[in-house]
Each structure stands twice: as C-alpha cells, then as structure tokens.
Amino acid sequence: MSQMSVLIDFGYIAASILFILGIKMLSKADTARRGNMVSAIGMLIAVLITLLSGGMSYQWIMVGLIIGSLIGVVSARIVKMTSMPEMVALFNGFGGIASLLVGWAEFNSNPGLPLFTAIAVFFAVLIGGVAFSGSMIAFAKLAEIMDGKPILYKGQQIVNSLLILGLLAAGTLWAMDPTGANGYLLFMGVMVLSLLLGVLGVIPIGGGDMPVVISLLNSYSGLAACAAGFIILNNVLIVSGALVGASGIILTNIMCKAMNRSLANVLFSGFGAVTTSSAVSGGPQGEAKSVSPEDAYYILEAAASVAIVPGYGMAVAQAQHAVRELGELLEKNGAEVRYVVHPVAGRMPGHMNVLLAEANVPYDQLAEMDSVNPIMTTVDVCLVIGANDVVNPDARENESSPIYGMPIINVDYARTCIVMKRSLNVGFAGIQNPLFFKENTRMLFGDAKASLQSLVAEFKES
C-alpha cells in the first residue's frame, strides 16, 4: 500500500471521527456551536483528502467551489433567522438532488453496472429524488409561496401506494438488466416517479407538522448520500450519510413523541385539513380578557418567577432580542426567569432554540417542558409569545380534539398567564385555544416585538 493510500485512509478516519464528535456536541445547546465547527472541519478534511485521491478535473472542481462558496456566503448573510426553516429545507433538497445526480452520472458513464452498484444507484435516485422534490414543497409551504394547509384528495393514499409499488417494480427490472433494451427508459421512469412521490408525499402534510417533515427529509438526504457513497466507493461519504440518516430518523422519532403521534399519522392523516369545523363548532368558550402593556408591566413587576414560552409568533415578529432584553430586566428586578421551549415549537426542530441562541439568551436559562410542567403551579407569570397549539389545554381536556394526548406546556397552571398574539385566530392545527378564555389568562394583543418593547420601556422608566 502506497503512502498516499495510507494518508487517504487516515484522513477519512479522522473526518469520520470528527463527524461523530460534532453530532454528539450538537445534542447540547452549550456545545452546539462548537459541534457545528468540528463537523465542518471534518467535512473540510474529507473534501481535501478526496481531492488528493485524484481522478478528477480540478478546473471544474474550482469552478464549483467558487460558485458554491459565493452562494453559501451570500445566503448565510442575507437570510433572516426567522427564515432558517426554509433554508434548512433547501439544504435538504440540494443534498438529495446531488445524490440523484451522482447515480445518474454513474449510470451514464458505465451502463453495465454490477448488481450491487445498480441497487445503490437505484436507492440514491429514489431517496434523492424524494428528498429533493419533497424539500422544495416544504420550502414553498414554509416560505408561504403555497398554502401551508394539507392538500388532500380522494384516494390519495391509494395513489401514493401504487406509486411506491411502481417505483419498486421499475427499479427491480432496471437493476436486474441496466443495459437492456428498456434500461434507460426504466431508469428515467424511476427518476421521474421518485420526484413525483416527493411532491405527493409532502403536499398532504400541514404546517403544524413541519418540524417532523424537516427532520425526516434531512434523514432522507443523508440516506441518499450514503447510497451515493456505495456508488463511488467513498468510505467517508458512506459514514457521514449514515450518520445524518440515523440522526434524522432519531430526531423524527423525538418530534413524533413530542406530539404523541406516530410517523404514519403525521405522513398520512392530513392533520389540520378537516379541523376547521371543530374549531368553529364549539364557539368561544368565554370572554378573552385583554390587558394593556402598562397593566402587563405591573403584573410582571410583582412576579418572583417568570416562565417565557416562545412560539412561531416570536419568529415572525423577529422579537427574540426584545425577549432577551425583557428577561434581563426581569432578572434585575429580582425574578427568576426561565425560557421553556416545546420540542415542536416553530417550523423546524430546535427553531426557538436557534432564535434564542442568536439573541444570546443564556443556555442555563433554557428549560425543557418536562422539567417545568411539574412546578408550573409555583410560577407567578407565564409569558406566552406567539405560541398556540403547544400550549392548548384541549390536548389534556378535550378527547374530541385532534391534538388530544399531545404533551403541552401547562401554562394555564401558572398563577397568571399573559399571551401575546395579534388576534384570537387559530394556530397551525386550525383549532380554537381555550387558554385564551381561562380566568387567569390575559391577552396582550398586537405585534409581539412592539408589545415586548413597550414592556421594556415600562421597566426602564420605573
């Protein structure tokens, strides 16, 4: 074995170790940034080692590197933190299409593929195509280019089932004889059907399930990359793809548990599509009591403990910095402040954690739902900022509710609950929230950022 081969093998091992360490560090808020950097260094090593292995056109690699770097830098600088879910969806999609193109290129350059490689190509095209087109639909829904509500039609599950069966049949026939008379036609059929499956698989999923969809599509992109690694026999691509695929599946399972729903229920139930009638039929469950920023200030000023529950409304209003400033003022006033984040709050896994970290909220003030719920009755004020479904008491109390059984943050158990919302409109699940009409709830209507800034001004003037 040559010294270059030894260097390449050790480089790939080092990169794989860094990937594993980076993912481990991403599991904790206080080490997540370092974990991201460690993983990035691992990827840099993997890219450099791959370039050293030769057999490639460095001219085109440099062109791609320059173009890709420019796109990445510009995107990272101009994207708003509130638009991170859309960007993550795009990244998942690009990973999927890259794997699909690797499979296509391998088939074009070498039609006489051995069976093992043909199977790897099939899975790279299948999973990559689903990840790409599904991610594009998720992006369109998150960016509100298309309606975020589920799109359902009669016989939808039958159509999707037949599509999957057709894909498996076409893939099997092609893998058995890639150079046959219909080889290229079958291959193109697999490619087209996989892209169609991604579209049809995501359109019935509503905005409330986006955290699950994002993590699942992330897993798909990793599995597609793993299949691409088997095609080009690149060990580090196999390892990194498998890591992303496995971690994505684990995260998807965590998201499903956080909603007390199965993955099949998320993918095929059309959650939120038929709940409008249930939202309206019950009607208002009392009278919502509004509060002014001045009165809300007096409630918060007298509080010894405050739990802040961020939701997507905080992201839309870009109010994370105002939240952090109010939290600091509450601490100076002698209150114990916690930030309680529901696992599926926002539109991607960890969405609220990302926004709070961007605003430099101390990690030690972030609390999990399960740790705060048992002591919620001792909390003086629970400040809910734009969250809706993750604090809806119907999940505990109303067996006919579509979210019944979903673990929620029990904000209604606090002595006083102040909810910041623009209106009494329903959330992603499309159902009424009885929290707004509870005796201990006060509604602070208006833009979340403006309301928070008003509270900050009141504290500073006192």
C-alpha positions in Angstrom: 0.0 0.0 0.0 1.4 3.4 -1.0 1.9 6.3 1.4 -0.8 8.2 -0.4 -3.3 5.4 0.2 -2.4 5.3 3.9 -2.8 9.1 4.1 -6.2 8.9 2.4 -7.4 6.2 4.7 -6.3 8.0 7.9 -7.8 11.3 6.6 -11.2 9.6 6.1 -11.0 8.0 9.6 -10.2 11.4 11.1 -13.1 13.0 9.2 -15.5 10.3 10.4 -14.4 10.7 14.0 -14.9 14.5 13.7 -18.4 13.9 12.3 -19.4 11.7 15.2 -18.0 14.1 17.8 -19.7 17.0 16.1 -23.1 15.3 16.1 -22.6 14.4 19.8 -21.8 18.0 20.6 -24.9 19.2 18.7 -27.1 17.4 21.2 -26.5 20.1 23.9 -27.2 23.8 23.5 -23.9 25.0 25.1 -21.7 22.9 22.8 -23.8 23.1 19.6 -21.8 25.9 18.0 -18.5 24.0 18.6 -20.1 20.8 17.3 -21.0 22.6 14.1 -17.4 23.8 13.7 -16.0 20.4 14.5 -18.3 18.8 11.8 -17.3 21.5 9.3 -13.6 20.8 9.9 -14.3 17.1 9.4 -16.0 17.9 6.1 -13.1 20.1 5.0 -10.7 17.2 5.7 -12.9 14.8 3.7 -13.0 17.2 0.7 -9.3 17.8 0.7 -8.5 14.0 1.0 -10.9 13.3 -1.8 -9.2 15.8 -4.0 -5.8 14.3 -3.2 -7.1 10.9 -4.3 -7.0 12.2 -7.9 -9.0 11.2 -11.0 -11.0 14.4 -11.1 -10.9 17.6 -13.1 -9.6 20.2 -10.7 -10.6 23.0 -13.1 -14.3 22.2 -12.7 -13.9 21.5 -9.1 -12.6 25.0 -8.5 -15.4 26.5 -10.6 -18.0 24.6 -8.5 -16.1 25.5 -5.3 -16.1 29.3 -6.1 -19.7 29.4 -7.2 -20.9 27.3 -4.3 -19.0 29.4 -1.8 -20.3 32.6 -3.1 -23.9 31.3 -3.0 -23.3 30.0 0.5 -21.8 33.2 1.9 -24.4 35.5 0.3 -27.3 33.2 1.5 -25.9 33.0 5.1 -25.5 36.7 5.3 -28.9 37.8 3.9 -31.1 35.0 5.3 -33.1 36.1 8.4 -33.1 33.9 11.4 -36.9 33.6 11.0 -36.3 32.1 7.6 -34.0 29.3 8.8 -36.6 26.6 8.3 -36.9 27.4 4.6 -33.1 27.4 4.3 -32.8 24.0 6.0 -35.5 22.7 3.6 -33.4 23.9 0.7 -30.2 22.3 2.1 -32.0 19.0 2.4 -33.3 19.3 -1.1 -29.8 20.1 -2.6 -28.3 17.1 -0.7 -31.0 14.9 -2.3 -30.5 16.2 -5.8 -26.7 15.9 -5.5 -27.1 12.2 -4.7 -29.5 11.7 -7.5 -27.1 13.3 -10.0 -24.3 11.0 -8.8 -26.4 8.0 -9.5 -27.4 9.4 -12.9 -23.8 10.2 -13.8 -22.6 6.7 -12.8 -25.2 5.1 -15.0 -24.4 7.3 -17.9 -20.6 6.6 -17.7 -21.0 2.9 -17.0 -24.3 1.4 -18.2 -23.1 -2.1 -17.5 -23.4 -1.8 -13.7 -22.9 -4.8 -11.4 -26.0 -5.7 -9.4 -24.7 -4.2 -6.1 -23.8 -0.9 -7.7 -27.1 -0.9 -9.6 -29.0 -1.3 -6.4 -27.0 1.6 -4.8 -27.8 3.8 -7.8 -31.5 2.9 -7.6 -31.7 3.9 -3.9 -29.6 7.1 -4.5 -32.0 8.1 -7.2 -35.2 7.1 -5.3 -34.3 8.6 -2.0 -32.5 11.6 -3.5 -35.5 12.4 -5.8 -38.0 12.2 -2.9 -35.8 14.3 -0.7 -35.3 17.0 -3.4 -38.9 17.4 -4.6 -40.3 16.9 -1.1 -38.0 19.6 0.3 -39.0 22.0 -2.5 -42.6 21.6 -1.5 -41.7 22.0 2.2 -39.7 25.2 1.3 -42.7 26.6 -0.7 -45.0 26.0 2.3 -42.6 27.4 4.8 -41.9 30.5 2.6 -45.7 30.8 2.1 -45.3 30.6 -1.7 -48.0 28.0 -1.5 -50.7 27.4 1.1 -49.4 25.6 4.2 -52.6 23.7 4.7 -52.7 20.0 3.8 -53.7 19.3 0.2 -55.9 16.2 0.2 -57.9 14.4 -2.5 -60.0 11.2 -2.6 -57.9 8.0 -2.9 -54.7 9.9 -2.1 -53.2 7.0 -0.1 -54.0 4.5 -2.8 -52.3 6.7 -5.4 -49.2 7.0 -3.3 -49.1 3.3 -2.6 -49.4 2.5 -6.3 -46.6 5.0 -7.0 -44.3 3.3 -4.5 -45.1 -0.2 -5.9 -44.4 1.2 -9.5 -41.1 2.6 -8.3 -40.0 -0.7 -6.7 -41.1 -2.7 -9.8 -39.3 -0.4 -12.3 -36.2 -0.3 -10.0 -36.1 -4.1 -9.8 -36.4 -4.6 -13.5 -33.8 -1.9 -14.2 -31.3 -3.2 -11.6 -31.6 -6.8 -13.0 -30.6 -5.6 -16.5 -29.4 -2.0 -16.7 -28.2 -2.4 -20.3 -31.4 -4.0 -21.5 -33.5 -2.5 -24.3 -35.6 -0.6 -21.9 -32.8 0.1 -19.4 -32.6 3.9 -19.9 -36.4 4.2 -20.1 -36.8 2.4 -16.8 -34.1 4.5 -15.2 -35.8 7.7 -16.3 -39.1 6.3 -15.1 -37.6 5.7 -11.6 -36.2 9.3 -11.6 -39.5 10.9 -12.6 -41.6 8.8 -10.2 -39.3 9.5 -7.3 -39.6 13.2 -7.9 -43.4 12.8 -8.1 -43.5 10.8 -4.9 -41.7 13.6 -3.1 -44.3 16.1 -4.2 -47.3 13.9 -3.4 -45.8 12.7 -0.1 -45.4 16.2 1.3 -48.5 18.1 0.0 -50.9 16.4 2.4 -48.8 17.5 5.4 -49.8 20.7 7.1 -47.7 23.5 8.6 -48.1 22.1 12.2 -46.2 19.0 11.2 -43.3 20.8 9.5 -40.8 20.0 12.3 -41.3 16.3 11.6 -41.1 16.8 7.9 -37.9 18.8 8.0 -36.2 16.2 10.2 -37.5 13.3 8.0 -36.3 15.0 4.8 -32.9 15.6 6.5 -32.7 11.9 7.1 -33.6 11.1 3.5 -30.8 13.4 2.2 -28.4 11.5 4.5 -29.5 8.1 3.3 -29.3 9.3 -0.3 -25.7 10.4 0.4 -24.9 7.1 1.9 -26.2 5.3 -1.2 -24.1 7.6 -3.3 -21.1 6.6 -1.2 -21.6 3.0 -2.1 -21.8 4.0 -5.8 -18.4 5.8 -5.9 -16.9 3.6 -3.1 -16.2 6.5 -0.8 -16.0 5.4 2.8 -16.4 8.9 4.4 -19.5 9.6 2.3 -21.0 6.3 3.5 -20.2 7.1 7.1 -21.4 10.7 7.0 -24.5 9.8 5.1 -25.3 7.0 7.5 -24.8 9.4 10.5 -27.1 12.0 9.0 -29.7 9.4 8.1 -29.7 7.8 11.5 -29.7 11.1 13.5 -32.5 12.3 11.3 -34.6 9.3 12.0 -33.9 9.6 15.7 -34.9 13.3 15.6 -38.0 12.4 13.7 -39.0 9.9 16.4 -38.4 12.6 19.1 -40.6 15.0 17.2 -43.4 12.4 16.9 -43.2 11.6 20.6 -43.4 15.3 21.4 -46.8 15.3 19.6 -47.8 11.9 20.8 -48.4 10.8 17.3 -46.9 8.1 15.0 -44.9 8.9 11.9 -47.6 7.2 9.8 -50.2 9.5 11.4 -48.1 12.5 10.5 -47.5 11.4 6.9 -50.9 10.2 6.0 -53.5 11.9 8.3 -53.7 15.3 6.7 -53.5 16.9 10.1 -55.3 20.2 10.2 -57.2 19.8 7.0 -60.6 19.0 8.5 -60.4 20.7 11.8 -62.0 24.0 10.8 -65.4 22.8 11.7 -64.3 21.5 15.1 -62.6 24.9 15.7 -65.8 26.8 15.0 -68.5 24.4 16.3 -67.6 24.9 19.9 -67.5 28.7 19.6 -65.9 31.0 22.1 -65.5 29.3 25.5 -65.8 32.6 27.4 -64.6 36.1 27.1 -61.0 36.9 26.4 -59.6 39.4 28.9 -57.3 41.9 27.2 -54.5 43.7 29.0 -52.5 46.8 28.1 -48.7 46.9 28.1 -48.9 49.1 31.2 -51.0 46.7 33.1 -48.9 43.7 32.0 -45.9 45.6 33.3 -47.4 45.8 36.8 -48.1 42.0 36.7 -44.6 41.2 35.7 -43.0 43.7 38.0 -44.6 42.0 41.0 -43.6 38.5 39.9 -40.9 36.5 41.6 -40.8 33.8 38.9 -41.5 34.1 35.2 -41.6 31.4 32.5 -41.3 32.7 29.0 -42.7 30.4 26.3 -41.6 31.4 22.8 -43.6 30.3 19.7 -43.6 31.0 15.9 -45.2 34.4 16.6 -41.9 35.4 18.1 -40.1 34.4 15.0 -42.5 36.2 12.7 -42.1 39.4 14.7 -38.3 38.9 15.0 -38.8 39.6 18.7 -36.0 37.4 20.1 -33.7 40.3 21.0 -36.6 42.1 22.8 -37.4 38.9 24.6 -33.8 38.6 25.9 -33.8 42.3 27.0 -37.1 41.8 28.9 -35.7 38.7 30.5 -32.6 40.6 31.7 -34.8 43.4 33.1 -36.9 40.9 35.0 -33.8 39.3 36.5 -32.6 42.7 37.6 -36.0 43.2 39.2 -35.4 40.0 41.3 -37.4 37.5 39.3 -36.3 34.0 38.4 -36.5 33.7 34.6 -36.8 30.5 32.5 -37.3 30.0 28.8 -39.5 27.0 28.2 -39.3 25.6 24.7 -41.6 22.9 23.3 -39.8 20.4 21.1 -42.1 21.2 18.1 -42.5 24.9 18.6 -41.8 26.7 15.3 -41.3 25.2 11.9 -38.2 23.1 12.3 -36.6 21.1 15.1 -35.0 23.5 17.6 -36.3 26.6 15.8 -36.9 28.5 19.0 -33.6 27.4 20.5 -31.8 28.8 17.4 -33.6 32.1 17.7 -32.9 32.4 21.4 -29.2 31.4 20.9 -29.0 34.1 18.2 -30.2 36.7 20.8 -27.6 35.4 23.3 -30.1 34.1 25.8 -28.0 32.2 28.5 -28.1 28.4 27.9 -28.6 27.7 31.6 -32.0 29.6 31.4 -33.4 27.2 28.8 -35.6 24.6 30.4 -37.3 21.6 29.0 -41.1 21.2 29.1 -40.9 18.1 31.3 -38.8 19.9 33.9 -41.1 22.9 34.2 -44.6 21.4 34.0 -44.4 19.8 37.5 -43.6 23.1 39.1 -45.8 25.3 36.8 -48.3 26.0 39.7 -45.5 27.8 41.5 -44.7 30.1 38.6 -46.1 33.6 39.1 -46.4 34.6 35.4 -46.1 32.6 32.3 -45.5 34.8 29.3 -46.5 33.1 26.0 -45.1 34.8 22.9 -47.0 33.7 19.8 -47.3 30.0 20.7 -50.7 28.4 20.2 -51.0 24.7 19.7 -48.2 23.7 22.1 -50.0 25.4 25.0 -53.5 24.4 24.1 -55.3 22.8 27.1 -57.5 20.8 24.7 -54.6 18.5 24.4 -55.3 17.5 28.0 -59.0 18.1 28.4 -60.9 17.6 25.1 -60.9 14.0 23.9 -62.6 15.1 20.6 -59.7 17.5 19.8 -57.3 16.4 17.0 -54.4 17.3 19.3 -55.7 15.3 22.3 -52.9 13.4 24.0 -50.2 15.7 22.7 -47.8 16.8 25.5 -48.1 20.6 26.0 -46.6 23.2 28.2 -49.1 23.7 31.0 -49.0 27.5 31.0 -52.6 27.6 32.3 -51.4 26.2 35.6 -49.4 29.3 36.3 -50.8 31.9 38.7 -51.2 34.3 35.7 -50.7 33.7 32.0 -50.1 36.6 29.6 -50.5 35.6 26.0 -49.0 37.8 23.2 -50.9 37.4 19.9 -52.1 39.6 17.1 -55.6 38.1 17.4 -57.6 35.2 18.6 -57.0 33.3 15.3 -56.3 29.6 15.4 -52.8 28.2 15.0 -51.4 25.6 12.6 -53.8 22.9 13.9 -56.7 25.1 12.9 -58.5 24.7 16.3 -59.7 27.1 18.9 -57.5 27.6 22.0 -59.5 27.6 25.3 -56.4 29.0 27.0 -57.4 32.5 25.7 -60.6 32.3 27.8 -59.2 31.0 31.1 -59.8 33.1 34.2 -56.1 33.5 34.8 -55.2 34.4 31.2 -54.7 37.9 30.0 -54.4 38.7 26.2 -51.8 41.3 25.2 -52.9 41.9 21.6 -50.5 43.3 18.9 -47.2 42.7 17.3 -45.0 40.7 19.7 -41.9 42.8 19.2 -43.8 46.1 19.7 -45.5 44.7 22.8 -42.2 43.5 24.3 -40.5 46.8 23.5 -43.4 48.6 25.4 -42.8 46.3 28.4 -39.1 47.0 28.2 -39.8 50.7 28.1 -42.0 50.5 31.2 -39.3 48.7 33.2 -36.7 51.2 32.2 -38.9 54.1 33.1 -39.7 52.7 36.5 
